[in-house]
């Protein structure tokens, strides 16, 4: 099998790159907080490692996936952003999460914006959706800032979820 | 040092996972054959699990091989080591995806070849296998591979450790 090389994206404050074992403590800490309820549920360290590896393997199977957000100044693991297409999702989704300590600085916007651009121009994923629970106001605000619009609402895993549609940025010059 | 991408035995070729393995792997995951592995599982979970196999290889440099028929290339199952939990040795998996392929020692042949590689080429000291107490077939393979049961407090799961250090060494 040809191993998919995950492209590295550098922005003003961030490096978006592939998953490493050293990212586990930050991921594990996040997945043991209630915030993880927005992203598939809370889980222990062993399950967090399994999730990190599943994110890494998504690239190998789909050819695109989720990047780890590394904070350039500190070298710390700050979250994730990128494209996921789980088997029971309607389409590829642009997703993002910023860990505790990195919120309120526009990092999620910077990462999601860059990930969306590379997905559209290099990975063939144009105009992805984002699935956001109506109660998740912070993610909805970010989707709005990214110029996504609510297309419809569906019933998903026994609760309503909004399907946001991102603009096609494949022709936009960065 | 990373594990070999491919291993070959008398009857089998073991290789890294590929996207095309999904359908036969999914059929296994959704079947009663995973009843001792927490299954049956949904297609969604099967997809995530195959992604986990592939991602483990990328992050650790080793992982579960897809076991294929050397003559035809048909995927038969998976075997090899993985590690999600750093507090125990790397864990072994060995599963045949279809009951039709049982009874010929294929799972043992695949697992034994991975253990040979881990010992002779990578110098690993030990691996373990966590197996449901009612999974008699898998327990038999663990014992044939040199596994000895060790105390393990995890419900219905037994743990076998397989020492890989060569006989006579230290």
Interface residues (C-beta under 8 A of the other chain):
Chain A: X1 X3 X18 X19 X20 X21 X46 X47 X49 X50 X52 X53 X54 X55 X56 X57 X58 X59 X60 X61 X86 X87 X88
Chain B: X15 X16 X17 X18 X19 X22 X42 X43 X44 X46 X47 X48 X49 X50 X51 X52 X53 X54 X55 X56 X57 X58 X59 X60 X84 X85
